Amino acid sequence: MKPLAVDPLTRTAFAPFGDVIETDGADHFPINSATTERFHDLCPVVGRKTLISIFRGRPFALPIPIAMVERHPLGSQAFVPLDRRPWLVVVAPSGPDGAPGEPAAFLATGAQGVSYAPGTWHHPLIALEAVSEFLVVDHATADNLEEHEFGDGGWVIERLP
Amino acid sequence: MKPLAVDPLTRTAFAPFGDVIETDGADHFPINSATTERFHDLCPVVGRKTLISIFRGRPFALPIPIAMVERHPLGSQAFVPLDRRPWLVVVAPSGPDGAPGEPAAFLATGAQGVSYAPGTWHHPLIALEAVSEFLVVDHATADNLEEHEFGDGGWVIERLP
């Protein structure tokens, strides 16, 4: 297994893969007689039938093997933490043949969600520290899941920033 | 202002207005090699262009006047608390003329969101205790807002359960 470094999650670093869902740096305006500030339209939602679900993830402990990734070609998939705990985002670019290239790993704060753009290779949910819940906005569509197993045992995350 | 009683939020009581978004009592199944439990498709998402936003709400303090309600005829609108704090849900049935009838008020726990069905009269976001953030899934559509001011000064919430 090859070591995979983890960087802090930022909008710029994550832009090739989708969008970071956070209030920091987002467009916002007051609504409801200024009792509420709306951080508006934080990511595209793409797909045919939008679903709202909650994922309850078991925490992973270091070292974390990254043996596979998956993608949803026909729709976006957004994850937003409901417990304000940090979590791990692992994505990979698509090579010319469509297979995933070398993955990238990001440490998200508990105030950061992400939306994977359609067709973006990513590891399934990686909660940290404790059982954690995430609101998930994705799409009910047939033929919307592809999986890829890395050869050579894949990658391993040995430490966090 | 007429006093408006507050009940705990339950799926049954809220059914005429939309759906409660919570894991308790929801269908679920393991995914991701059983590292994640998916509480699946918790509410319908109805509308033309789905938006994901974060609303940051200032807390209301008792007594809370309910002078108006609004509705979105062309799409659903879901609110899920990101800070695990209780919050207030105020809705009203539509009378035969389409105007709101007597409102109902529900105290949601910090683990409960709601989705308002299209056309459901509701009060704008009422956070409690502290500034609180909510993930909001709604729809960008023209002509999707109606507002109604109650006569006689409306209603007032004087206490919580």
Interface residues (C-beta under 8 A of the other chain):
Chain A: I21 E22 T23 A26 H28 I31 N32 S33 T35 T36 E37 R38 F39 H40 D41 L42 C43 V45 K49 T50 L51 I52 S53 I54 F55 R56 G57 R58 F60 A78 V80 P81 L82 D83 R84 G113 S115 P124 L125 E133 L135 V136 V137 A140
Chain B: I21 E22 T23 A26 H28 I31 N32 S33 T35 T36 E37 R38 F39 H40 D41 L42 C43 V45 K49 T50 L51 I52 S53 I54 F55 R56 G57 R58 F60 A78 V80 P81 L82 D83 R84 G113 S115 P124 L125 E133 L135 V136 V137 A140
